[in-house]
Amino acid sequence: MSELVADRISVAFAGLKALSEVDLKVASGQIVGLMGPNGAGKTTLVNVLTGFQPPTAGAVLLDGAPLSGPKPHLLRRRGIARTFQGGRLFRDLLVIDNLEVTGIGLGQSRSAAIAEARAMLDWVGIAHLANRIAGTLPYTDERRVAIGRALMGRPAFILLDEPAAGMSGQEAADLSALIRRIAREMGCGVLLIEHNVGLVLDLCDHIVVLDSGAVIETGDPAFIRASEKVRHAYMGTAADTHMPVLEVGQ
Amino acid sequence: MGSLLQVVFDALALGSLYALAALGIALIFGVMRLVNFAHGDVIAFCVFALLWPSTDAVAVVFAGNLPWFLLIPLVLAVGAALSVLSELVVFRRFRRANPATMMIASFALGFVIRYFLLMLYSSRPKSISLLPALSQPIEIFGARIPLLQLITILVTIAVLFGLTAFLRRTRFGLEMRAAAENFTMARMLGVRANRVIMGAFALSGALAGAIALILGSQTGTANITMGANVMLMAFIATVIGGMGSLAGAVIAGFLLGSIATVMQVILPPDARAFRDAFVYGAVILVLIFRPQGLLSARGAKERV
């Protein structure tokens, strides 16, 4: 059982507070949702957790021990993987190569990297795409490749940055089934950033809502769904209406 | 028939030279977004490495007298070593600099190398006899083709196949292709960035060595500016080919070689002196119709 914790994380860019004293916790096998309007600081928090952005204050703890300053690829080796908005695959490489090079980067031998890459493509359900050039895939498949790539080396945690953006209802439902398997079958801790609120409420065990860099609400999906503060954050002051954003993708 | 074949061989040989040089530039551009203008001076350095430093007009050969099976690896190694050294000493410090800054640094490095040669060897071209056995002609279907031309073409084809196999089949090649497309991402995934970049410089330098051997044998002179013209053509080839695209650089290199050779044949004798003007005119036309290059560059494709 492993635990990744953001402990009172603050980030300031040139005096502008992007995050202030944000707490968050993801445990093995758990799916935690990170919600919030555009500019709330969601990606910044993921950047801090994966070593891309040093926090101005606060600490990231892995199993209680602080991770201070290691480079992203070292954190990746320690089991904290992520995906990026839009997938960001190596578009000129084959799908299998995208996973293989990740395995190699993790220190695997070439044959081990190829073997795991094949198994992983099969596991995420795109074994038939192994020899396609990554840049030619439709983007629902591209996202799966990105997730497969992040799962190479069986990380303890995976941070998914808007994996369902631009997907139709059915595609999002398929993706959501995959994310659930990552948590339940691999025992991976999942942090899910997603604008599709319906998907987050449906999938997550626990949800953290950010607004303007601060946590405004945290709790289980039912609690978040009913929260007045969350409604305010998404709707401004027009609190008398129901939350139309909640219906996206439902 | 004979003369047509002659033109084809001329075009292929000149194109080979440009293609090899363009490949050396595209390899480094791929992993670092650096247009290495010092490449031409590395070529010159490789030839001069065979001569004993002296400012006399007559070259004092020392390593140049080695048998070919030692001479060739030596020149390739000199190119690779100088190129890797330039990465370690200069370009490593510019990793985060913008491409224009790196380009200026490469110009400066090129001049440092050139003036270093000037100091040791003077600016007078020296006549050398490098691999003299290659200058004899052989007869193919009635055309008299210099053996060197044939070897240049064959070596280039072998290099292209070898490099393709290296990039596609080896672990290092895979890391290099990933880094060439998205260096930051490759690094984040743990690809060993320094090794990949040094590998690209070593390959590029060895290619410069190969060009030095061809140019040296072809012209029979060592001249401190001998790399400049090839470098300019190679740079143009990488631009036309689509910056960073290896295949594009090679195709454009052959294209430029062909255009130059054909111009030499079809232009009226009075206009031949201005051949290069016509070649550059053709370059402008290509860029007007395909500003992104013949093959669009790696990593430049963004989904809108």
Interface residues (C-beta under 8 A of the other chain):
Chain A: F52 P72 H73 R76 R77 G86 R88 F90 R91 D92 L93 D97 N98 E100 V101 T102 I104 G105 L106 G107 R110 G135 Y139 R149
Chain B: R171 L174 E175 R177 A178 E181 N182 M185 A186 R187 M188 L189 G190 V191 R298 G299 K301 R303
